Amino acid sequence: MNKRPYNAREMNPSQSTSLLQATNSPQMTLRHAAFAVAAALALLATLGLAACASPTQTQDSTANDNATAMDAPKSGTENSDAYHKITADEAQALMNEKSVTIVDVRTPQEYAEGHIPGAINIPVENIGSDKPAELTDTDAELIVYCRTGVRSKQASDKLVALGYAHVNDMGGIVDWNGETVSGSEPGGK
């Protein structure tokens, strides 16, 4: 008989049976169940916290350009006598009927690329707590537009808050079927 020397890492058959019996014991099964429940609760808590966290939102001009008028915040000007939401066709009709001031609230670069003839450029960011120097008459008939309608709504809200009595929000130039001119001057120079 060839006997091997005892190796502490190897188990003899009697040790292996007692280990197998220990894993099938009620105490060991209870430990496994408790561990599984604790792990599941930890996972649910982690997922719950992740779901409750609010993502940071940033807004830039690209986000403004890609947004729709439906995304614009509601501010109460919808019920104001000074604020009127109009279509591009209604804006064209208004321009044909009476003297209006057309206000393009996009960036100077967007304005230079193409705007409605006669429109003045006042970026929405420049409309603050003071009346814009270019708009001296608070009773003037204003037509406000941007690219898609979000910034025109924001600017219209600001203008109404500043006391302008006739603010017509045309929405975006993307809906305009009339003539456009390019350049940094109102006439397209």
GUROZA-398427 format. One line per 8 residues: number of its first residue (from 1); their letters; for each residue x, y, z of N, C-alpha, C. Coordinates in Angstrom, 2 decimals. Example, Ala and Ser with C-alpha at 12.3 -4.5 7.8 and 13.67 -1.06 7.14 Angstrom:
BEGIN
1> as> 13.19 -5.69 7.80 12.30 -4.50 7.80 13.20 -3.30 7.80 | 12.85 -2.25 7.08 13.67 -1.06 7.14 12.90 0.03 7.87
***
This chain:
BEGIN
1> mnkrpyna> 0.80 -1.16 0.00 0.00 0.00 0.00 0.85 1.25 0.00 | 0.48 2.11 -0.85 1.22 3.34 -0.96 0.43 4.45 -0.29 | 0.92 4.94 0.80 0.22 5.99 1.53 0.81 7.34 1.16 | -0.11 8.25 0.90 0.35 9.61 0.61 0.48 10.37 1.91 | 1.38 11.30 1.97 1.47 12.11 3.18 0.23 13.00 3.31 | -0.13 13.35 4.53 -1.32 14.14 4.80 -1.12 15.55 4.26 | -2.12 16.00 3.50 -2.12 17.37 2.96 -3.28 18.11 3.63 | -3.01 19.22 4.28 -4.04 19.95 5.03 -5.11 20.52 4.11
9> remnpsqs> -4.77 20.68 2.83 -5.74 21.25 1.90 -6.72 20.21 1.37 | -6.40 18.99 1.51 -7.30 17.93 1.05 -8.20 17.50 2.19 | -9.44 17.13 1.86 -10.37 16.66 2.88 -10.48 15.16 2.78 | -10.65 14.57 3.91 -10.91 13.14 3.87 -12.41 12.94 3.71 | -12.86 11.77 3.33 -14.29 11.54 3.09 -15.18 11.87 4.27 | -14.75 11.66 5.47 -15.61 11.95 6.61 -15.79 13.46 6.77 | -14.76 14.26 6.47 -14.89 15.72 6.55 -15.84 16.23 5.47 | -15.76 15.68 4.29 -16.62 16.12 3.20 -18.08 15.84 3.50
17> tsllqatn> -18.40 14.75 4.13 -19.78 14.42 4.49 -20.29 15.41 5.52 | -19.48 15.74 6.52 -19.95 16.67 7.54 -20.14 18.07 6.96 | -19.35 18.48 5.98 -19.52 19.77 5.34 -20.80 19.79 4.52 | -21.08 18.70 3.81 -22.30 18.58 3.03 -23.52 18.63 3.95 | -23.44 17.98 5.06 -24.55 18.00 6.01 -24.76 19.41 6.57 | -23.68 20.15 6.78 -23.78 21.50 7.33 -24.47 22.44 6.35 | -24.19 22.27 5.04 -24.83 23.16 4.06 -26.29 22.84 3.87 | -26.71 21.62 4.18 -28.11 21.26 4.06 -28.87 21.46 5.37
25> spqmtlrh> -28.19 21.93 6.37 -28.84 22.10 7.67 -29.79 23.31 7.62 | -30.82 23.33 8.46 -31.76 24.44 8.50 -31.09 25.78 8.83 | -30.05 25.75 9.67 -29.38 26.99 10.03 -28.70 27.60 8.81 | -28.06 26.77 7.97 -27.36 27.27 6.80 -28.36 27.78 5.76 | -29.47 27.11 5.56 -30.49 27.54 4.62 -31.09 28.87 5.08 | -31.28 29.02 6.37 -31.80 30.26 6.91 -30.82 31.41 6.68 | -29.54 31.14 6.80 -28.53 32.17 6.55 -28.55 32.60 5.08 | -28.66 31.61 4.18 -28.73 31.93 2.76 -29.96 32.78 2.44
33> aafavaaa> -31.08 32.42 3.03 -32.32 33.17 2.79 -32.21 34.59 3.33 | -31.63 34.74 4.52 -31.46 36.06 5.11 -30.53 36.91 4.25 | -29.47 36.31 3.74 -28.53 37.02 2.87 -29.23 37.45 1.58 | -30.02 36.57 0.99 -30.73 36.88 -0.25 -31.72 38.03 -0.04 | -32.44 38.00 1.08 -33.39 39.08 1.38 -32.64 40.40 1.58 | -31.54 40.36 2.32 -30.76 41.58 2.56 -30.21 42.14 1.25 | -29.73 41.27 0.37 -29.20 41.72 -0.92 -30.31 42.33 -1.78 | -31.48 41.71 -1.77 -32.61 42.23 -2.55 -33.04 43.60 -2.03
41> lallatlg> -33.10 43.76 -0.70 -33.47 45.05 -0.12 -32.44 46.12 -0.45 | -31.18 45.77 -0.41 -30.13 46.73 -0.75 -30.25 47.16 -2.21 | -30.53 46.21 -3.09 -30.70 46.52 -4.50 -31.90 47.43 -4.72 | -33.02 47.13 -4.08 -34.21 47.97 -4.21 -33.97 49.37 -3.67 | -33.27 49.48 -2.56 -32.99 50.79 -1.99 -32.11 51.60 -2.94 | -31.13 50.97 -3.53 -30.25 51.65 -4.48 -31.03 52.13 -5.70 | -31.87 51.26 -6.24 -32.68 51.64 -7.40 -33.67 52.74 -7.05 | -34.23 52.68 -5.87 -35.17 53.70 -5.43 -34.51 55.06 -5.31
49> laacaspt> -33.32 55.10 -4.74 -32.59 56.36 -4.62 -32.22 56.90 -5.99 | -31.81 56.03 -6.89 -31.44 56.47 -8.23 -32.65 57.02 -8.97 | -33.81 56.42 -8.77 -35.02 56.89 -9.45 -35.49 58.23 -8.89 | -35.25 58.47 -7.61 -35.70 59.71 -6.99 -34.78 60.89 -7.29 | -33.55 60.60 -7.65 -32.61 61.67 -7.94 -33.05 62.38 -9.21 | -33.00 63.72 -9.20 -33.39 64.45 -10.41 -32.14 64.81 -11.19 | -32.16 64.62 -12.51 -30.99 64.93 -13.31 -30.81 66.44 -13.42 | -29.57 66.86 -13.57 -29.29 68.27 -13.77 -29.69 68.63 -15.19
57> qtqdstan> -30.42 69.72 -15.33 -30.85 70.14 -16.65 -30.14 71.43 -17.00 | -29.61 71.46 -18.21 -29.00 72.68 -18.71 -29.73 73.10 -19.96 | -29.68 74.38 -20.22 -30.35 74.90 -21.40 -29.37 75.76 -22.15 | -29.22 75.51 -23.43 -28.42 76.36 -24.28 -29.23 76.68 -25.51 | -28.64 77.44 -26.41 -29.42 77.84 -27.58 -29.79 76.66 -28.45 | -28.95 75.61 -28.47 -29.30 74.43 -29.25 -30.52 73.76 -28.67 | -30.59 73.66 -27.35 -31.77 73.06 -26.73 -32.99 73.91 -27.01 | -32.82 75.23 -26.96 -33.94 76.11 -27.28 -34.41 75.91 -28.71
65> dnatamda> -33.45 75.76 -29.64 -33.81 75.60 -31.04 -34.52 74.29 -31.30 | -34.17 73.25 -30.56 -34.76 71.95 -30.79 -36.06 71.75 -30.03 | -36.37 72.62 -29.11 -37.61 72.49 -28.35 -38.78 72.97 -29.19 | -39.95 72.59 -28.79 -41.15 73.04 -29.48 -41.88 74.04 -28.63 | -42.79 74.75 -29.21 -43.57 75.74 -28.47 -44.37 75.08 -27.35 | -44.69 73.80 -27.51 -45.45 73.11 -26.47 -44.62 72.95 -25.20 | -43.29 73.01 -25.32 -42.41 72.87 -24.17 -42.29 74.17 -23.39 | -42.77 75.27 -23.94 -42.62 76.56 -23.30 -43.41 76.59 -21.99
73> pksgtens> -42.83 77.19 -20.96 -43.54 77.26 -19.69 -44.76 78.15 -19.79 | -45.78 77.79 -19.04 -47.00 78.59 -18.99 -46.81 79.67 -17.94 | -47.19 80.90 -18.28 -46.92 81.97 -17.34 -48.12 82.83 -17.00 | -49.25 82.57 -17.60 -50.41 83.38 -17.31 -50.67 84.45 -18.36 | -49.72 84.72 -19.28 -49.95 85.73 -20.29 -50.98 85.29 -21.31 | -51.30 83.98 -21.34 -52.30 83.49 -22.28 -53.64 84.17 -22.02 | -53.90 84.55 -20.79 -55.17 85.18 -20.42 -55.09 86.70 -20.43 | -53.93 87.25 -20.72 -53.75 88.69 -20.72 -54.29 89.29 -22.01
81> dayhkita> -54.88 90.48 -21.91 -55.34 91.19 -23.10 -54.16 91.66 -23.94 | -52.99 91.78 -23.35 -51.82 92.27 -24.07 -51.17 91.18 -24.92 | -51.36 89.93 -24.57 -50.70 88.82 -25.26 -51.65 88.13 -26.23 | -51.14 87.88 -27.44 -51.92 87.16 -28.45 -51.01 86.17 -29.16 | -51.39 84.92 -29.16 -50.67 83.89 -29.93 -51.27 83.90 -31.33 | -50.42 84.12 -32.34 -50.91 84.19 -33.72 -50.09 83.27 -34.61 | -50.65 82.92 -35.76 -49.94 82.09 -36.74 -49.12 83.00 -37.65 | -48.27 82.39 -38.46 -47.47 83.16 -39.42 -48.38 83.85 -40.43
89> deaqalmn> -49.45 83.19 -40.84 -50.40 83.81 -41.79 -51.11 85.00 -41.16 | -51.47 84.87 -39.89 -52.10 85.99 -39.18 -51.12 87.15 -39.02 | -49.85 86.84 -38.80 -48.83 87.88 -38.69 -48.70 88.62 -40.02 | -48.70 87.88 -41.13 -48.62 88.49 -42.46 -49.81 89.41 -42.70 | -51.00 88.96 -42.33 -52.20 89.78 -42.49 -52.12 91.04 -41.63 | -51.63 90.91 -40.40 -51.48 92.05 -39.51 -50.49 93.06 -40.08 | -49.41 92.56 -40.66 -48.40 93.42 -41.27 -48.98 94.18 -42.47 | -49.89 93.56 -43.19 -50.53 94.21 -44.35 -51.58 95.23 -43.93
97> eksvtivd> -52.19 95.04 -42.75 -53.28 95.90 -42.29 -52.81 97.18 -41.61 | -51.76 97.09 -40.81 -51.36 98.24 -40.00 -49.86 98.27 -39.78 | -49.43 99.35 -39.17 -48.02 99.52 -38.84 -47.67 98.63 -37.64 | -46.68 97.79 -37.81 -46.26 96.89 -36.74 -44.75 96.98 -36.56 | -44.30 96.60 -35.39 -42.87 96.46 -35.12 -42.60 94.97 -35.00 | -41.72 94.48 -35.87 -41.40 93.05 -35.89 -40.13 92.85 -35.08 | -40.19 91.96 -34.09 -39.07 91.73 -33.18 -38.58 90.29 -33.31 | -37.35 90.14 -33.77 -36.69 88.83 -33.88 -35.87 88.65 -32.60
105> vrtpqeya> -36.20 87.63 -31.80 -35.53 87.47 -30.50 -34.45 86.38 -30.53 | -34.01 86.00 -31.72 -32.93 85.02 -31.85 -31.58 85.70 -31.65 | -30.51 84.92 -31.73 -29.16 85.47 -31.58 -28.83 86.33 -32.79 | -27.87 87.26 -32.67 -27.46 88.06 -33.83 -27.00 87.20 -35.02 | -26.33 86.10 -34.74 -25.88 85.22 -35.82 -27.08 84.62 -36.56 | -28.08 84.14 -35.82 -29.28 83.59 -36.45 -30.01 84.66 -37.26 | -30.09 85.86 -36.69 -30.74 86.98 -37.36 -30.04 87.28 -38.68 | -28.71 87.33 -38.67 -27.94 87.65 -39.88 -28.12 86.59 -40.96
113> eghipgai> -28.35 85.35 -40.56 -28.52 84.27 -41.54 -29.84 84.38 -42.29 | -30.83 85.04 -41.71 -32.11 85.22 -42.39 -33.19 85.65 -41.43 | -33.87 86.77 -41.78 -34.93 87.30 -40.93 -36.02 87.92 -41.79 | -37.14 88.24 -41.17 -38.24 88.90 -41.87 -37.81 90.34 -42.15 | -38.01 90.83 -43.37 -37.62 92.21 -43.70 -38.24 93.21 -42.72 | -37.40 94.13 -42.24 -37.86 95.15 -41.31 -37.81 94.74 -39.85 | -37.52 93.49 -39.57 -37.45 93.02 -38.17 -36.23 93.60 -37.48 | -36.41 93.96 -36.22 -35.27 94.38 -35.41 -34.85 93.20 -34.54
121> nipvenig> -33.56 93.12 -34.26 -33.03 92.00 -33.49 -32.82 92.41 -32.04 | -33.59 91.79 -31.15 -33.40 91.96 -29.71 -33.39 90.55 -29.12 | -32.21 89.96 -28.90 -32.16 88.60 -28.35 -32.92 88.51 -27.04 | -33.61 87.39 -26.84 -34.44 87.20 -25.65 -33.63 87.41 -24.37 | -32.36 87.06 -24.39 -31.51 87.23 -23.21 -31.32 88.70 -22.86 | -31.49 89.59 -23.84 -31.30 91.02 -23.60 -32.55 91.71 -23.08 | -33.65 91.00 -23.03 -34.88 91.59 -22.49 -34.93 91.25 -21.01 | -34.75 92.28 -20.20 -34.68 92.06 -18.76 -35.73 92.85 -18.02
129> sdkpaelt> -35.30 93.52 -16.97 -36.24 94.27 -16.13 -36.47 95.69 -16.66 | -35.66 96.12 -17.62 -35.84 97.43 -18.23 -36.36 97.27 -19.65 | -37.14 98.23 -20.11 -37.67 98.19 -21.47 -36.51 98.31 -22.47 | -36.53 97.50 -23.52 -35.47 97.61 -24.53 -35.47 99.00 -25.17 | -34.29 99.56 -25.39 -34.17 100.90 -25.97 -34.79 100.98 -27.35 | -34.80 99.86 -28.08 -35.35 99.84 -29.44 -36.88 99.89 -29.45 | -37.51 99.62 -28.32 -38.97 99.57 -28.24 -39.48 100.66 -27.29 | -39.54 101.88 -27.80 -39.90 103.01 -26.94 -41.40 103.14 -26.71
137> dtdaeliv> -42.22 102.68 -27.65 -43.68 102.84 -27.56 -44.32 101.57 -27.01 | -44.83 101.65 -25.78 -45.46 100.47 -25.17 -46.83 100.17 -25.77 | -47.38 101.11 -26.56 -48.66 100.87 -27.24 -48.48 100.37 -28.68 | -47.25 100.21 -29.11 -47.00 99.74 -30.49 -47.47 98.31 -30.65 | -47.87 97.98 -31.86 -48.28 96.61 -32.20 -47.00 95.82 -32.48 | -46.69 94.85 -31.62 -45.46 94.06 -31.76 -45.77 92.67 -32.31 | -44.92 92.20 -33.21 -44.95 90.80 -33.65 -43.60 90.22 -33.25 | -43.63 89.22 -32.39 -42.41 88.62 -31.84 -42.24 87.22 -32.41
145> ycrtgvrs> -41.01 86.92 -32.86 -40.74 85.56 -33.35 -39.31 85.15 -33.04 | -39.08 83.84 -33.10 -37.74 83.27 -32.93 -37.56 82.21 -34.00 | -37.00 81.08 -33.65 -36.82 80.01 -34.63 -37.98 79.02 -34.59 | -38.32 78.52 -33.38 -39.36 77.49 -33.28 -40.54 77.89 -32.40 | -40.42 78.96 -31.65 -41.52 79.42 -30.83 -41.28 79.46 -29.34 | -40.24 78.82 -28.87 -39.97 78.80 -27.43 -39.48 80.17 -26.95 | -38.46 80.70 -27.60 -37.91 81.99 -27.17 -38.89 83.14 -27.42 | -39.71 83.03 -28.47 -40.70 84.10 -28.71 -41.71 84.14 -27.57
153> kqasdklv> -42.07 82.99 -27.03 -43.00 82.94 -25.89 -42.34 83.56 -24.66 | -41.08 83.21 -24.42 -40.37 83.77 -23.27 -40.26 85.29 -23.40 | -39.90 85.77 -24.60 -39.76 87.21 -24.83 -41.11 87.91 -24.70 | -42.16 87.29 -25.23 -43.50 87.88 -25.14 -43.92 88.03 -23.68 | -43.66 87.02 -22.88 -43.97 87.09 -21.45 -43.25 88.27 -20.80 | -41.97 88.42 -21.13 -41.18 89.51 -20.56 -41.71 90.87 -21.01 | -42.05 90.99 -22.29 -42.54 92.26 -22.82 -43.88 92.64 -22.19 | -44.76 91.68 -22.02 -46.05 91.95 -21.35 -45.79 92.41 -19.92
161> algyahvn> -44.87 91.74 -19.23 -44.54 92.12 -17.85 -43.95 93.52 -17.78 | -43.29 93.96 -18.85 -42.71 95.31 -18.89 -43.74 96.38 -19.27 | -44.96 95.96 -19.58 -46.03 96.92 -19.85 -46.40 97.11 -21.30 | -45.87 96.32 -22.20 -46.26 96.45 -23.62 -47.68 95.92 -23.78 | -48.51 96.69 -24.49 -49.95 96.42 -24.53 -50.41 95.54 -25.69 | -49.60 95.38 -26.73 -50.02 94.63 -27.91 -48.89 93.72 -28.37 | -48.75 92.59 -27.72 -47.67 91.65 -28.02 -48.26 90.44 -28.73 | -47.87 90.26 -29.99 -48.34 89.15 -30.81 -47.21 88.15 -30.99
169> dmggivdw> -47.36 86.98 -30.42 -46.35 85.92 -30.49 -46.61 85.06 -31.73 | -45.76 85.24 -32.75 -45.92 84.50 -33.99 -45.32 83.09 -33.89 | -44.48 82.87 -32.91 -43.84 81.56 -32.80 -42.52 81.56 -33.55 | -42.34 80.59 -34.45 -41.05 80.43 -35.11 -41.03 80.80 -36.57 | -39.87 81.26 -37.01 -39.68 81.61 -38.41 -39.75 80.36 -39.29 | -39.62 79.19 -38.69 -39.74 77.95 -39.46 -41.12 77.82 -40.09 | -42.12 78.52 -39.54 -43.48 78.49 -40.08 -43.75 79.64 -41.05 | -42.78 80.52 -41.23 -42.96 81.72 -42.05 -42.82 81.35 -43.53
177> ngetvsgs> -43.82 81.71 -44.33 -43.78 81.43 -45.77 -43.45 82.66 -46.60 | -43.33 83.81 -45.93 -43.05 85.06 -46.63 -41.56 85.22 -46.92 | -41.23 86.42 -47.36 -39.87 86.75 -47.73 -38.96 86.82 -46.50 | -37.71 86.45 -46.68 -36.68 86.66 -45.66 -35.47 87.30 -46.33 | -34.72 88.02 -45.53 -33.49 88.65 -46.01 -32.36 88.27 -45.06 | -31.13 88.35 -45.54 -29.99 88.05 -44.67 -29.21 89.33 -44.43 | -28.36 89.30 -43.44 -27.57 90.46 -43.06 -27.92 90.92 -41.67 | -27.10 91.84 -41.16 -27.29 92.27 -39.78 -28.18 93.50 -39.64
185> epggk> -28.64 94.06 -40.74 -29.52 95.23 -40.71 -30.97 94.80 -40.93 | -31.94 95.54 -40.40 -33.35 95.18 -40.57 -33.78 95.01 -42.03 | -33.18 95.77 -42.94 -33.53 95.65 -44.35 -32.72 94.59 -45.07 | -31.80 93.94 -44.38 -31.00 92.88 -44.97 -29.71 93.35 -45.59 | -29.11 94.41 -45.08 -27.85 94.93 -45.64 -26.66 94.32 -44.95
***
